[in-house]
Amino acid sequence: MYVDSHCHLNFPDLAAELPDILQRMQQNQVTHALVVSVNMPDWPGLIDLVQPHRNLWASVGVHPDYEDTLDPTEAELLELARHPKVVAIGETGLDYYRLSEPLDWQRDRFRRHIRVAKQSNLPLIIHTRESVQDTLRLLREENAAEVGGVMHCFTESWEHAQAAIDLNFYISLSGIVTFKNAGVVHEVAANIPLDRLLIETDSPYLAPVPYRGKRNDPSKVIHVAEKIAELKGIPVAEVARASTENFFKLFNKIER
């Protein structure tokens, strides 16, 4: 069986088709999906969406791309994290791709999320784009290894993957691993130990080949697993087993 460790089923174009998506997940043996928070205004809809479904779970947090948005305090985040369906803090991190300095507000938000993760004893879901050195530095400075987490949709070098693993983080690969020009991600997929691997769709984005350019959903995570298995030269069942076991180990509030 497979799991999708990172998706955005609460986004309108996916939420409107949730029954069909759940059916496709079942057909493709995708048993669970983690619906990841990106901002506070959408939080009530996200938690309402996952609440009725035993195989859908949630994180809580504010994405680094959202500058002019409600920024919860540590106490407010900690209270939301107590919800029984919340299994992680994030997505959080740093993103220097779209925004320019000064970005102290972004780094402060990231530190706040790390501190809430430690207080709530929940793992972190990390977003990093053109900011990996600072991301790793802040994780070290805030002792994020105490709770660990996952480097989601990983596109950095194998050297950076190793540094994240040393900090008690898993590496999650998305549909990007199926793209022909993703040589850096291919190297990571080939080298990453199975006991540190997660798979995801990041849907509705980054649909894997042969669906590239189309809308993504969790049922397509199987194609991510198949490409990783090809790059490692192992049966896809091994990738499915390892990534699923890692998912339940990391997000240990989730019921099988």
C-alpha positions as CSV (number, residue, x, y, z in Angstrom):
1,M,0.0,0.0,0.0
2,Y,1.0,3.6,-0.4
3,V,0.5,6.9,1.5
4,D,0.7,10.5,0.4
5,S,2.7,12.4,3.0
6,H,1.9,15.9,1.7
7,C,-1.1,17.2,-0.2
8,H,-3.6,20.1,-0.3
9,L,-6.9,18.4,-0.6
10,N,-8.6,21.4,1.0
11,F,-7.7,23.6,-2.0
12,P,-11.0,24.3,-3.9
13,D,-10.4,22.4,-7.1
14,L,-9.6,19.2,-5.1
15,A,-12.1,19.6,-2.3
16,A,-14.9,19.9,-4.8
17,E,-14.1,16.4,-6.1
18,L,-13.2,14.7,-2.8
19,P,-15.5,11.7,-3.1
20,D,-14.0,10.8,-6.5
21,I,-10.4,11.4,-5.3
22,L,-11.0,9.1,-2.3
23,Q,-12.3,6.5,-4.6
24,R,-9.3,6.7,-6.9
25,M,-7.0,6.5,-3.9
26,Q,-8.7,3.3,-2.8
27,Q,-8.3,1.9,-6.3
28,N,-4.6,2.7,-6.3
29,Q,-4.0,1.3,-2.8
30,V,-3.3,4.8,-1.4
31,T,-4.6,4.3,2.1
32,H,-3.8,7.6,3.9
33,A,-3.1,11.3,3.0
34,L,-1.8,14.1,5.1
35,V,-3.5,17.4,4.3
36,V,-1.0,20.2,4.9
37,S,-1.9,23.7,6.2
38,V,-0.5,26.8,4.4
39,N,-2.4,29.7,6.2
40,M,-4.8,30.4,9.0
41,P,-7.8,31.7,7.0
42,D,-8.1,28.3,5.3
43,W,-7.6,26.4,8.5
44,P,-11.2,25.9,9.5
45,G,-12.1,24.4,6.1
46,L,-9.1,22.1,6.2
47,I,-9.9,20.6,9.6
48,D,-13.6,20.3,8.6
49,L,-12.5,18.4,5.5
50,V,-10.3,15.8,7.3
51,Q,-12.5,15.4,10.3
52,P,-15.0,12.8,8.9
53,H,-12.4,10.6,7.2
54,R,-10.3,8.2,9.2
55,N,-7.6,8.1,6.5
56,L,-7.2,11.9,6.2
57,W,-5.1,13.9,8.7
58,A,-3.9,17.5,9.1
59,S,-1.0,19.7,9.9
60,V,-1.2,23.3,11.2
61,G,1.1,26.1,10.2
62,V,1.8,29.1,7.9
63,H,3.8,28.7,4.7
64,P,6.8,31.1,4.3
65,D,5.4,32.5,1.0
66,Y,2.5,34.1,2.8
67,E,3.8,37.5,3.9
68,D,0.7,39.6,4.5
69,T,-1.4,37.0,6.3
70,L,-2.6,36.3,9.8
71,D,0.5,35.2,11.8
72,P,-0.5,33.2,14.9
73,T,1.4,33.5,18.1
74,E,3.1,30.5,19.7
75,A,0.2,30.1,22.1
76,E,-2.3,30.2,19.3
77,L,-0.5,27.6,17.2
78,L,0.0,25.4,20.2
79,E,-3.7,25.4,20.9
80,L,-4.5,24.5,17.3
81,A,-1.9,21.7,17.5
82,R,-3.9,20.0,20.3
83,H,-6.6,19.0,17.9
84,P,-6.8,15.2,17.7
85,K,-6.5,15.3,13.9
86,V,-3.3,17.4,13.8
87,V,-0.2,15.3,13.5
88,A,2.5,17.8,12.4
89,I,3.5,21.5,12.5
90,G,3.8,23.2,9.1
91,E,4.3,23.6,6.4
92,T,7.0,26.0,7.6
93,G,10.5,26.9,6.6
94,L,12.2,29.5,4.4
95,D,11.6,30.5,0.8
96,Y,13.9,33.1,-0.8
97,Y,12.7,32.4,-4.4
98,R,9.8,34.8,-4.6
99,L,10.6,37.3,-1.8
100,S,13.5,39.6,-1.1
101,E,15.3,40.7,2.0
102,P,14.6,41.9,4.6
103,L,13.1,38.5,5.5
104,D,13.5,38.6,9.3
105,W,9.8,38.1,9.6
106,Q,10.1,34.8,7.7
107,R,12.9,33.5,9.8
108,D,11.0,34.6,13.0
109,R,7.9,32.7,11.8
110,F,10.0,29.6,11.1
111,R,11.6,29.7,14.6
112,R,8.1,30.1,16.1
113,H,6.9,27.0,14.4
114,I,9.9,25.0,15.5
115,R,9.3,26.0,19.1
116,V,5.7,25.0,18.9
117,A,6.7,21.6,17.4
118,K,8.9,21.0,20.4
119,Q,6.3,22.1,22.9
120,S,3.6,19.9,21.3
121,N,6.0,17.0,20.5
122,L,4.9,17.0,16.9
123,P,7.2,16.6,13.8
124,L,7.9,19.5,11.4
125,I,7.0,19.7,7.7
126,I,9.7,21.8,6.2
127,H,9.6,23.9,3.0
128,T,12.9,25.2,1.7
129,R,13.5,27.0,-1.6
130,E,16.8,28.7,-2.5
131,S,17.3,28.9,1.3
132,V,18.7,25.5,2.3
133,Q,21.7,26.8,4.2
134,D,19.7,29.1,6.4
135,T,17.0,26.4,6.8
136,L,19.5,23.9,8.1
137,R,21.1,26.6,10.3
138,L,17.9,27.5,12.0
139,L,17.0,23.9,12.5
140,R,20.3,23.4,14.3
141,E,20.0,26.6,16.3
142,E,16.5,25.7,17.5
143,N,17.4,22.1,18.2
144,A,14.7,20.9,15.9
145,A,16.3,17.4,15.9
146,E,14.4,16.9,19.2
147,V,11.2,16.3,17.2
148,G,12.5,15.9,13.7
149,G,10.2,15.9,10.7
150,V,10.3,15.9,6.9
151,M,12.0,17.9,4.3
152,H,9.0,18.1,1.9
153,C,9.2,18.1,-1.9
154,F,13.0,17.8,-1.7
155,T,15.0,19.3,-4.6
156,E,18.3,20.0,-3.0
157,S,21.6,18.1,-3.3
158,W,22.4,14.7,-1.8
159,E,24.9,16.6,0.5
160,H,22.0,18.7,1.9
161,A,19.8,15.6,2.2
162,Q,22.5,14.0,4.3
163,A,22.7,17.1,6.5
164,A,18.9,17.0,7.0
165,I,19.0,13.3,7.9
166,D,21.7,14.0,10.5
167,L,19.2,16.4,12.0
168,N,16.6,13.6,12.4
169,F,14.6,14.5,9.3
170,Y,13.1,12.3,6.6
171,I,13.4,13.2,2.9
172,S,10.1,13.3,0.9
173,L,10.2,13.1,-2.9
174,S,7.4,14.3,-5.1
175,G,6.5,14.0,-8.8
176,I,9.6,16.0,-9.7
177,V,11.5,12.8,-9.4
178,T,9.8,11.5,-12.5
179,F,10.9,14.5,-14.6
180,K,13.7,13.9,-17.1
181,N,15.7,17.0,-16.2
182,A,15.6,16.4,-12.4
183,G,19.1,15.0,-12.2
184,V,19.8,16.3,-8.6
185,V,16.6,14.7,-7.3
186,H,17.5,11.4,-9.2
187,E,20.8,11.3,-7.3
188,V,19.0,11.8,-4.0
189,A,16.5,9.1,-4.8
190,A,19.2,6.7,-5.7
191,N,21.2,7.3,-2.5
192,I,18.6,7.9,0.2
193,P,18.3,5.1,2.7
194,L,14.9,3.5,2.6
195,D,14.4,4.1,6.3
196,R,14.6,7.9,5.7
197,L,12.3,8.0,2.6
198,L,8.8,9.5,2.3
199,I,6.7,10.0,-0.9
200,E,4.2,12.7,-1.7
201,T,2.2,14.4,-4.4
202,D,2.1,18.0,-3.2
203,S,-1.2,18.0,-5.1
204,P,-2.8,19.8,-6.8
205,Y,0.7,20.6,-8.0
206,L,3.6,18.7,-9.6
207,A,1.8,15.8,-11.2
208,P,4.2,13.0,-12.1
209,V,4.9,11.7,-15.5
210,P,2.7,10.6,-17.4
211,Y,0.3,13.3,-16.0
212,R,2.8,16.2,-16.0
213,G,1.1,19.5,-16.5
214,K,-2.3,18.2,-15.3
215,R,-3.9,18.5,-11.9
216,N,-2.4,16.2,-9.3
217,D,-4.1,14.2,-6.5
218,P,-3.0,11.6,-4.0
219,S,-4.0,8.6,-6.1
220,K,-1.0,9.4,-8.4
221,V,1.7,9.0,-5.6
222,I,2.2,5.4,-6.9
223,H,4.1,6.9,-9.9
224,V,6.5,8.6,-7.5
225,A,7.2,5.3,-5.9
226,E,7.7,3.5,-9.2
227,K,10.3,6.0,-10.3
228,I,12.2,5.8,-7.0
229,A,12.2,2.0,-7.3
230,E,13.6,2.3,-10.9
231,L,16.4,4.6,-9.8
232,K,17.3,2.3,-6.9
233,G,17.0,-0.9,-8.9
234,I,14.6,-2.5,-6.4
235,P,11.0,-3.7,-6.6
236,V,8.4,-0.9,-6.1
237,A,6.9,-3.0,-3.3
238,E,10.0,-2.2,-1.2
239,V,9.6,1.5,-1.7
240,A,5.9,1.3,-0.9
241,R,6.6,-0.7,2.3
242,A,9.4,1.5,3.5
243,S,7.7,4.9,2.8
244,T,4.5,3.7,4.4
245,E,6.2,2.4,7.6
246,N,8.2,5.7,7.8
247,F,5.0,7.7,7.5
248,F,3.4,6.0,10.5
249,K,6.6,6.1,12.5
250,L,7.0,9.9,11.9
251,F,3.4,10.9,12.2
252,N,2.7,8.5,15.1
253,K,-0.7,10.0,16.0
254,I,-2.1,8.6,12.8
255,E,-4.3,5.5,13.1
256,R,-3.6,2.7,10.6
